[in-house]
């Protein structure tokens, strides 16, 4: 079950996106490609944008969130839907305004196949944080 903060918070929603990609564990999926559907919910405070009606007070979902999904799904092949969803989620949460993201990725031609992940900013490390926590202590600068 989701936390209360996610059920009542503001969010941008992009649903029903469709892209052609070359992802999958089978060779024919990587050769022929296939269609993928994606839904994205990005939690952020939309109060300022609601009051001002200015694009500068929100995240431009067509240029930022949509483009991220398109780039990942039309980009380098991944074996798993989980990996695609994770890459999209981490990239979207690099925007400091976005506190959490839900990404759903599915294959429309395969009945009932898809994944949904939820990532909160507090559980996602920046590249520098990742390196810091994964480098042995004796190699860290003191």
C-alpha positions as CSV (number, residue, x, y, z in Angstrom):
1,X,0.0,0.0,0.0
2,X,1.2,3.5,-0.8
3,X,2.1,6.0,1.9
4,X,-0.4,8.8,2.6
5,X,2.1,11.4,1.1
6,X,1.8,9.8,-2.3
7,X,-2.0,9.3,-2.3
8,X,-2.7,13.0,-1.6
9,X,0.2,14.7,-3.2
10,X,0.3,16.7,-6.5
11,X,1.5,14.8,-9.5
12,X,2.0,15.2,-13.2
13,X,0.6,12.2,-15.2
14,X,1.6,11.0,-18.7
15,X,-0.4,8.0,-19.6
16,X,-0.7,5.9,-22.7
17,X,2.6,6.7,-24.2
18,X,3.7,4.2,-26.9
19,X,7.2,3.7,-28.4
20,X,8.9,1.1,-30.6
21,X,12.0,-0.5,-29.0
22,X,14.4,-3.5,-29.2
23,X,14.2,-4.8,-25.7
24,X,13.7,-8.3,-24.4
25,X,15.6,-11.4,-23.5
26,X,14.9,-13.2,-26.8
27,X,17.0,-12.6,-29.9
28,X,14.0,-12.0,-32.1
29,X,12.8,-9.2,-29.7
30,X,16.1,-7.4,-30.2
31,X,16.1,-8.0,-34.0
32,X,12.5,-7.2,-34.9
33,X,11.6,-4.8,-32.0
34,X,8.2,-4.3,-30.6
35,X,5.8,-1.8,-29.2
36,X,5.9,-0.8,-25.5
37,X,3.3,1.1,-23.6
38,X,4.2,3.4,-20.7
39,X,2.4,5.4,-18.0
40,X,4.3,7.8,-15.7
41,X,3.2,9.6,-12.6
42,X,5.7,12.2,-11.2
43,X,4.9,13.6,-7.7
44,X,5.9,17.3,-7.2
45,X,4.4,20.4,-5.6
46,X,2.2,22.0,-8.3
47,X,0.9,24.9,-6.1
48,X,3.1,27.6,-7.6
49,X,2.2,26.5,-11.2
50,X,-1.5,26.4,-10.3
51,X,-1.4,30.0,-9.0
52,X,0.9,31.6,-11.6
53,X,-0.1,29.7,-14.7
54,X,3.6,29.9,-15.8
55,X,5.5,27.0,-17.3
56,X,8.6,28.0,-15.3
57,X,6.8,27.0,-12.1
58,X,6.5,23.3,-13.1
59,X,8.4,20.6,-15.0
60,X,7.8,20.7,-18.7
61,X,6.4,17.2,-19.1
62,X,6.6,17.2,-22.9
63,X,10.2,18.2,-23.1
64,X,11.5,16.5,-19.9
65,X,9.4,13.5,-18.8
66,X,8.2,12.4,-22.3
67,X,11.7,12.8,-23.8
68,X,13.2,10.7,-21.1
69,X,10.8,7.9,-21.7
70,X,11.3,8.1,-25.4
71,X,15.0,8.1,-25.2
72,X,15.1,5.1,-22.9
73,X,12.6,3.1,-24.8
74,X,14.0,3.9,-28.2
75,X,17.6,3.6,-27.0
76,X,20.0,0.9,-26.0
77,X,18.4,-2.6,-25.5
78,X,17.5,-3.9,-22.1
79,X,16.7,-7.5,-21.3
80,X,14.0,-6.8,-18.7
81,X,11.0,-4.4,-18.4
82,X,12.2,-3.9,-14.8
83,X,15.5,-2.4,-16.1
84,X,13.7,-0.1,-18.5
85,X,11.4,1.2,-15.8
86,X,14.3,1.7,-13.3
87,X,16.3,3.7,-15.8
88,X,13.3,6.0,-16.6
89,X,12.5,6.4,-12.9
90,X,16.1,7.3,-11.9
91,X,16.5,9.7,-14.8
92,X,13.2,11.5,-14.0
93,X,14.0,11.8,-10.3
94,X,17.2,13.6,-11.2
95,X,14.9,16.7,-11.5
96,X,15.1,18.2,-8.0
97,X,11.4,19.2,-8.1
98,X,10.2,15.6,-8.4
99,X,10.0,13.7,-5.1
100,X,8.7,10.4,-6.4
101,X,7.8,8.7,-9.6
102,X,5.7,5.7,-10.7
103,X,6.6,4.0,-14.0
104,X,4.5,1.3,-15.7
105,X,5.9,-0.4,-18.7
106,X,4.1,-3.1,-20.7
107,X,4.1,-5.1,-23.9
108,X,0.6,-4.6,-25.5
109,X,0.9,-7.7,-27.7
110,X,1.5,-10.0,-24.7
111,X,-1.6,-10.4,-22.6
112,X,-1.3,-8.9,-19.1
113,X,2.5,-8.4,-19.2
114,X,4.1,-5.4,-17.6
115,X,5.8,-4.0,-14.6
116,X,5.2,-1.1,-12.3
117,X,7.8,0.5,-10.0
118,X,7.6,3.3,-7.5
119,X,10.8,5.2,-6.7
120,X,11.1,8.0,-4.0
121,X,13.9,10.5,-4.1
122,X,15.1,9.5,-0.6
123,X,15.9,6.0,-1.9
124,X,17.7,7.0,-5.0
125,X,21.4,7.9,-4.9
126,X,23.1,10.4,-7.1
127,X,26.1,9.1,-9.0
128,X,28.5,10.7,-6.4
129,X,26.6,9.2,-3.5
130,X,26.5,5.8,-5.2
131,X,30.3,5.8,-5.6
132,X,30.9,7.0,-2.1
133,X,28.8,4.3,-0.5
134,X,30.2,1.5,-2.8
135,X,33.9,2.3,-2.6
136,X,35.8,0.5,0.1
137,X,36.6,2.6,3.1
138,X,40.4,2.4,2.8
139,X,40.2,4.1,-0.7
140,X,38.0,7.0,0.5
141,X,39.6,10.4,1.1
142,X,39.8,11.4,4.8
